[in-house]
Amino acid sequence: MIRLGAGPLDRIVAVGAHCDDIAIGAGGTLLTLCQARPGIRVDALVLTGGGSGREQEEQAALAAFCPGADLRLTVHKLPDGRFPAHWEEAKSAVEELRERTDPDLVLAPRTDDAHQDHRGLAQLMTTAFRDHLVLGYEIVKWDGDLGRPAAYQPLEAKTAEQKVRLLQEHYPSQRHRPWYDREAFLGLARIRGIECHARYAEAFAVAKLTLNLGG
């Protein structure tokens, strides 16, 4: 398996259309990065759930998923499932995020995600962050839209277990969903781990990257 490093990481951007998207798609990667780099700055943006109990869940969850980080979270109040009708508001939120940070890495939904909110946000990220490494995380759902990812972040077993524990602990509003369980999260992580010769992993889509092979 070919391994490429991103170099020093001092700033990360993580975005989600909904509270829990970031943690489900990239929670293990955030744990890995933040534990390895104390004090790393994480600018997080969520488009829906502002002013509700979901925002409170997200604040507590991301604090746990980003231990020791300089976490700066913004949660907006766009209506869930109505992204196309609120394009301008979403675009403004992403542009404001871009103005206040110049990250080394961006974690965002995949541009081919079947959920219109996820997909719309992903499309905005690749235009606002044109010169950045943008990794598109995946979220398991009934649509059956999981594909063939291009990039993997291996996870230690204890990190994968910690991710699942934190998901169950911090998002009680989601526990009733039939896909929101330990088997689904660890099962996908195990499959992605097999694909990259690891026990567990999170997988990402990569639209474009520039190599530096000259030394």
VENUR-V920910 format. One record per residue. N is the residue number from 1. RES is the residue in three letters. PHI is phi in whole degrees, -180 to 180 (999 if undefined). D_CENTER is the distance of its C-alpha to the mean C-alpha in Angstrom with 1 decimal. Layout:
n->N res->RES phi->PHI d_center->D_CENTER
n->N res->RES phi->PHI d_center->D_CENTER
//
This chain:
n->1 res->MET phi->999 d_center->23.1
n->2 res->ILE phi->-74 d_center->22.6
n->3 res->ARG phi->-118 d_center->20.5
n->4 res->LEU phi->-120 d_center->19.5
n->5 res->GLY phi->-97 d_center->18.5
n->6 res->ALA phi->-92 d_center->16.7
n->7 res->GLY phi->79 d_center->19.4
n->8 res->PRO phi->-60 d_center->19.3
n->9 res->LEU phi->-117 d_center->16.0
n->10 res->ASP phi->-110 d_center->17.0
n->11 res->ARG phi->-137 d_center->14.4
n->12 res->ILE phi->-126 d_center->10.6
n->13 res->VAL phi->-113 d_center->9.0
n->14 res->ALA phi->-131 d_center->5.6
n->15 res->VAL phi->-129 d_center->6.2
n->16 res->GLY phi->-147 d_center->6.6
n->17 res->ALA phi->-73 d_center->10.0
n->18 res->HIS phi->-131 d_center->10.7
n->19 res->CYS phi->-61 d_center->10.7
n->20 res->ASP phi->97 d_center->8.9
n->21 res->ASP phi->-59 d_center->6.3
n->22 res->ILE phi->-61 d_center->3.5
n->23 res->ALA phi->-66 d_center->6.1
n->24 res->ILE phi->-67 d_center->7.1
n->25 res->GLY phi->-79 d_center->4.7
n->26 res->ALA phi->-141 d_center->4.0
n->27 res->GLY phi->-61 d_center->6.7
n->28 res->GLY phi->-67 d_center->9.4
n->29 res->THR phi->-67 d_center->8.4
n->30 res->LEU phi->-62 d_center->8.2
n->31 res->LEU phi->-59 d_center->11.4
n->32 res->THR phi->-63 d_center->12.9
n->33 res->LEU phi->-66 d_center->12.5
n->34 res->CYS phi->-71 d_center->13.7
n->35 res->GLN phi->-70 d_center->16.4
n->36 res->ALA phi->-84 d_center->17.6
n->37 res->ARG phi->-133 d_center->17.7
n->38 res->PRO phi->-57 d_center->19.0
n->39 res->GLY phi->89 d_center->18.9
n->40 res->ILE phi->-58 d_center->16.0
n->41 res->ARG phi->-88 d_center->15.0
n->42 res->VAL phi->-124 d_center->11.5
n->43 res->ASP phi->-95 d_center->11.6
n->44 res->ALA phi->-113 d_center->9.3
n->45 res->LEU phi->-131 d_center->10.2
n->46 res->VAL phi->-127 d_center->10.4
n->47 res->LEU phi->-86 d_center->13.2
n->48 res->THR phi->-126 d_center->14.9
n->49 res->GLY phi->97 d_center->16.4
n->50 res->GLY phi->-60 d_center->18.0
n->51 res->GLY phi->78 d_center->21.3
n->52 res->SER phi->-121 d_center->20.8
n->53 res->GLY phi->-63 d_center->20.3
n->54 res->ARG phi->-64 d_center->16.7
n->55 res->GLU phi->-64 d_center->16.2
n->56 res->GLN phi->-63 d_center->18.0
n->57 res->GLU phi->-60 d_center->15.9
n->58 res->GLU phi->-65 d_center->12.7
n->59 res->GLN phi->-61 d_center->14.7
n->60 res->ALA phi->-69 d_center->15.9
n->61 res->ALA phi->-66 d_center->12.8
n->62 res->LEU phi->-68 d_center->10.7
n->63 res->ALA phi->-62 d_center->14.1
n->64 res->ALA phi->-75 d_center->14.3
n->65 res->PHE phi->-78 d_center->11.0
n->66 res->CYS phi->-122 d_center->12.0
n->67 res->PRO phi->-63 d_center->15.7
n->68 res->GLY phi->76 d_center->18.0
n->69 res->ALA phi->-89 d_center->15.7
n->70 res->ASP phi->-88 d_center->16.7
n->71 res->LEU phi->-90 d_center->14.2
n->72 res->ARG phi->-129 d_center->14.8
n->73 res->LEU phi->-108 d_center->13.2
n->74 res->THR phi->-125 d_center->14.5
n->75 res->VAL phi->-120 d_center->14.5
n->76 res->HIS phi->-94 d_center->16.6
n->77 res->LYS phi->-115 d_center->19.0
n->78 res->LEU phi->-63 d_center->18.6
n->79 res->PRO phi->-72 d_center->19.8
n->80 res->ASP phi->-63 d_center->17.6
n->81 res->GLY phi->81 d_center->18.3
n->82 res->ARG phi->-124 d_center->20.2
n->83 res->PHE phi->-55 d_center->18.0
n->84 res->PRO phi->-57 d_center->20.7
n->85 res->ALA phi->-81 d_center->23.3
n->86 res->HIS phi->-126 d_center->21.4
n->87 res->TRP phi->-59 d_center->20.3
n->88 res->GLU phi->-63 d_center->22.1
n->89 res->GLU phi->-65 d_center->20.6
n->90 res->ALA phi->-65 d_center->17.0
n->91 res->LYS phi->-62 d_center->18.2
n->92 res->SER phi->-63 d_center->19.8
n->93 res->ALA phi->-64 d_center->16.8
n->94 res->VAL phi->-68 d_center->14.9
n->95 res->GLU phi->-65 d_center->18.1
n->96 res->GLU phi->-64 d_center->18.7
n->97 res->LEU phi->-61 d_center->15.4
n->98 res->ARG phi->-62 d_center->16.5
n->99 res->GLU phi->-67 d_center->19.9
n->100 res->ARG phi->-101 d_center->19.1
n->101 res->THR phi->-154 d_center->17.0
n->102 res->ASP phi->-127 d_center->17.2
n->103 res->PRO phi->-78 d_center->14.3
n->104 res->ASP phi->-88 d_center->14.6
n->105 res->LEU phi->-152 d_center->11.0
n->106 res->VAL phi->-122 d_center->8.5
n->107 res->LEU phi->-109 d_center->4.8
n->108 res->ALA phi->-148 d_center->5.2
n->109 res->PRO phi->-65 d_center->6.6
n->110 res->ARG phi->-79 d_center->9.6
n->111 res->THR phi->-71 d_center->12.9
n->112 res->ASP phi->-108 d_center->14.7
n->113 res->ASP phi->-63 d_center->12.9
n->114 res->ALA phi->-73 d_center->15.9
n->115 res->HIS phi->-80 d_center->14.8
n->116 res->GLN phi->-64 d_center->16.2
n->117 res->ASP phi->-68 d_center->13.9
n->118 res->HIS phi->-61 d_center->10.8
n->119 res->ARG phi->-63 d_center->13.1
n->120 res->GLY phi->-64 d_center->14.7
n->121 res->LEU phi->-64 d_center->11.8
n->122 res->ALA phi->-60 d_center->10.8
n->123 res->GLN phi->-65 d_center->14.5
n->124 res->LEU phi->-69 d_center->14.8
n->125 res->MET phi->-66 d_center->12.3
n->126 res->THR phi->-73 d_center->14.3
n->127 res->THR phi->-95 d_center->17.4
n->128 res->ALA phi->-76 d_center->16.7
n->129 res->PHE phi->-115 d_center->15.2
n->130 res->ARG phi->-69 d_center->17.8
n->131 res->ASP phi->-106 d_center->18.6
n->132 res->HIS phi->-125 d_center->15.2
n->133 res->LEU phi->-78 d_center->13.3
n->134 res->VAL phi->-110 d_center->10.4
n->135 res->LEU phi->-104 d_center->8.3
n->136 res->GLY phi->-94 d_center->7.4
n->137 res->TYR phi->-81 d_center->5.5
n->138 res->GLU phi->-115 d_center->8.1
n->139 res->ILE phi->-129 d_center->9.1
n->140 res->VAL phi->-67 d_center->12.8
n->141 res->LYS phi->-160 d_center->15.2
n->142 res->TRP phi->-68 d_center->18.9
n->143 res->ASP phi->-63 d_center->18.8
n->144 res->GLY phi->67 d_center->18.7
n->145 res->ASP phi->-103 d_center->16.5
n->146 res->LEU phi->-68 d_center->15.2
n->147 res->GLY phi->-121 d_center->16.6
n->148 res->ARG phi->-109 d_center->17.3
n->149 res->PRO phi->-68 d_center->14.4
n->150 res->ALA phi->-104 d_center->15.5
n->151 res->ALA phi->-137 d_center->13.6
n->152 res->TYR phi->-134 d_center->13.1
n->153 res->GLN phi->-115 d_center->12.2
n->154 res->PRO phi->-60 d_center->15.0
n->155 res->LEU phi->-122 d_center->14.7
n->156 res->GLU phi->-64 d_center->17.9
n->157 res->ALA phi->-56 d_center->19.2
n->158 res->LYS phi->-67 d_center->19.2
n->159 res->THR phi->-72 d_center->15.5
n->160 res->ALA phi->-62 d_center->14.7
n->161 res->GLU phi->-65 d_center->17.3
n->162 res->GLN phi->-64 d_center->16.0
n->163 res->LYS phi->-59 d_center->12.5
n->164 res->VAL phi->-63 d_center->14.6
n->165 res->ARG phi->-63 d_center->17.0
n->166 res->LEU phi->-68 d_center->14.7
n->167 res->LEU phi->-61 d_center->13.2
n->168 res->GLN phi->-71 d_center->16.8
n->169 res->GLU phi->-75 d_center->18.0
n->170 res->HIS phi->-100 d_center->16.0
n->171 res->TYR phi->-124 d_center->15.5
n->172 res->PRO phi->-61 d_center->19.2
n->173 res->SER phi->-68 d_center->19.1
n->174 res->GLN phi->-105 d_center->17.2
n->175 res->ARG phi->-66 d_center->19.4
n->176 res->HIS phi->-76 d_center->21.8
n->177 res->ARG phi->-71 d_center->19.7
n->178 res->PRO phi->-65 d_center->21.2
n->179 res->TRP phi->-95 d_center->18.0
n->180 res->TYR phi->-94 d_center->16.4
n->181 res->ASP phi->-150 d_center->18.1
n->182 res->ARG phi->-59 d_center->18.2
n->183 res->GLU phi->-62 d_center->19.6
n->184 res->ALA phi->-65 d_center->16.9
n->185 res->PHE phi->-70 d_center->14.0
n->186 res->LEU phi->-71 d_center->16.3
n->187 res->GLY phi->-63 d_center->18.0
n->188 res->LEU phi->-65 d_center->15.1
n->189 res->ALA phi->-63 d_center->14.2
n->190 res->ARG phi->-69 d_center->18.0
n->191 res->ILE phi->-61 d_center->18.3
n->192 res->ARG phi->-65 d_center->15.7
n->193 res->GLY phi->-65 d_center->17.5
n->194 res->ILE phi->-57 d_center->20.8
n->195 res->GLU phi->-68 d_center->19.7
n->196 res->CYS phi->-121 d_center->19.2
n->197 res->HIS phi->62 d_center->22.0
n->198 res->ALA phi->-133 d_center->20.1
n->199 res->ARG phi->-71 d_center->20.3
n->200 res->TYR phi->-133 d_center->16.6
n->201 res->ALA phi->-164 d_center->13.5
n->202 res->GLU phi->-108 d_center->10.0
n->203 res->ALA phi->-118 d_center->10.5
n->204 res->PHE phi->-141 d_center->9.4
n->205 res->ALA phi->-91 d_center->11.5
n->206 res->VAL phi->-128 d_center->13.2
n->207 res->ALA phi->-76 d_center->15.4
n->208 res->LYS phi->-164 d_center->17.5
n->209 res->LEU phi->-148 d_center->18.2
n->210 res->THR phi->-110 d_center->21.4
n->211 res->LEU phi->-90 d_center->23.0
n->212 res->ASN phi->-126 d_center->25.2
n->213 res->LEU phi->-102 d_center->27.7
n->214 res->GLY phi->-91 d_center->30.7
n->215 res->GLY phi->99 d_center->30.4
//
